[in-house]
Amino acid sequence: MYVKDCPYCNLTADPEQQIIFETETCAYIQKPSEQRVLEGSGLIVPKRHAVDVFALTEEEWRDTQELLLKAKAYLEERYNHEGYSVGWNTGEVGGQSIPHAHLHVIPRFADEPLAGKGIRYWIKQQENRRGSTKMSPKTN
């Protein structure tokens, strides 16, 4: 599937977008303007329009893993970082702003103001606590 206005279906449409590695089904990309705050960060995206991580094919999963390991080696050659944040946002409520699956690969540095704050840090803050009304699980 292909979506005309999707930036991840059209990786070469943005002249700033750089394809660092690719397989038959996926690409590892970086965008220089995003390096100012998230130094070394990149994304692994399927070339096919898959709305989210749950829509990936077996081949896209394999290629995602292959690119993740290549990205790790690539980043370790270029940066002196001490860790990673790696993750998927899924659905608008889950933080996914572009409805095309993409895996964030973000090197983390000890001298960052938010060093030690991982993926769950923001969502486990007290101000994110849902109302006191107990919600029951969905039933079919």
MARKOLLUM-523760 format. One line per field, with one value per residue (C-alpha): chain; x, y, z; residue number from 1. Coordinates in steps of 0.2 Angstrom, whole numbers, plus 2048, in hexadecimal, padded with zeros to 3 digits. Layout:
<sites>
chain = (A  ...)
east = (X  ...)
north = (Y  ...)
up = (Z  ...)
n = (NUM  ...)
</sites>
This chain:
<sites>
chain = (A  A  A  A  A  A  A  A  A  A  A  A  A  A  A  A  A  A  A  A  A  A  A  A  A  A  A  A  A  A  A  A  A  A  A  A  A  A  A  A  A  A  A  A  A  A  A  A  A  A  A  A  A  A  A  A  A  A  A  A  A  A  A  A  A  A  A  A  A  A  A  A  A  A  A  A  A  A  A  A  A  A  A  A  A  A  A  A  A  A  A  A  A  A  A  A  A  A  A  A  A  A  A  A  A  A  A  A  A  A  A  A  A  A  A  A  A  A  A  A  A  A  A  A  A  A  A  A  A  A  A  A  A  A  A  A  A  A  A  A)
east = (800  806  7FF  802  804  80D  81F  825  81D  827  838  840  833  83C  84D  853  84E  85D  85C  86B  867  859  853  846  837  83E  84A  854  853  85A  855  863  857  852  864  865  85C  85B  86D  86F  85D  854  845  843  833  82B  82B  819  80C  809  7FE  807  813  804  802  814  817  823  830  82E  832  841  847  844  84F  85C  85C  85B  86C  873  86E  876  886  885  881  88F  89C  896  891  897  886  882  871  862  84F  847  834  824  816  806  7F5  7F2  7F0  800  80A  80A  809  80C  801  80E  818  829  835  83F  852  859  86A  86B  879  87E  87F  86D  862  855  862  85B  849  843  834  828  82E  821  812  815  815  807  7FF  7FC  7F2  7E0  7D1  7CC  7BE  7C2  7C1  7BC  7C4  7BB  7AF  7A9)
north = (800  812  822  832  83E  833  839  827  820  82E  82E  837  845  84E  853  854  842  836  824  81C  80A  800  7EF  7E9  7EE  7FB  80A  812  824  834  846  853  860  854  851  862  85B  848  846  836  832  829  81E  80D  80D  801  806  7FF  80A  801  80B  805  7F8  7EB  7EC  7E6  7D6  7C9  7CF  7E1  7DB  7D2  7E1  7EC  7E2  7E1  7F4  7F7  7ED  7F6  807  802  7FF  80F  819  811  816  828  82D  82B  827  81D  815  815  819  80E  80D  80E  81A  813  81C  82E  82C  822  830  82B  83B  833  824  81A  80E  814  80E  81C  818  826  826  82C  836  837  84A  84D  856  848  83A  82B  82F  821  81E  81C  82B  837  82B  826  837  83B  848  83A  830  82C  832  828  820  80E  808  7F7  7ED  7EE  7E0  7D9)
up = (800  7FC  803  7F8  806  813  816  819  809  800  808  7FA  7F9  808  801  813  817  816  813  81D  81A  811  80E  802  80E  81A  81C  82A  828  830  82E  832  839  847  84C  855  864  861  85B  851  851  843  83E  836  82B  820  80E  80C  815  825  831  841  848  849  836  832  828  82E  821  827  839  833  829  837  843  835  834  846  848  83A  841  852  84A  83F  84E  859  84C  84C  85E  86F  877  886  882  877  877  86A  868  85E  861  85B  858  85B  86E  86F  867  855  84B  83A  836  82E  839  83F  84C  855  858  863  86A  87C  884  897  895  88F  89B  89B  89B  8A4  89F  894  889  898  8A1  89A  89B  8AD  8B4  8C1  8B6  8A9  8B6  8AF  8B9  8C9  8C0  8BE  8AC  8A8  89A  889  886  875)
n = (1  2  3  4  5  6  7  8  9  10  11  12  13  14  15  16  17  18  19  20  21  22  23  24  25  26  27  28  29  30  31  32  33  34  35  36  37  38  39  40  41  42  43  44  45  46  47  48  49  50  51  52  53  54  55  56  57  58  59  60  61  62  63  64  65  66  67  68  69  70  71  72  73  74  75  76  77  78  79  80  81  82  83  84  85  86  87  88  89  90  91  92  93  94  95  96  97  98  99  100  101  102  103  104  105  106  107  108  109  110  111  112  113  114  115  116  117  118  119  120  121  122  123  124  125  126  127  128  129  130  131  132  133  134  135  136  137  138  139  140)
</sites>
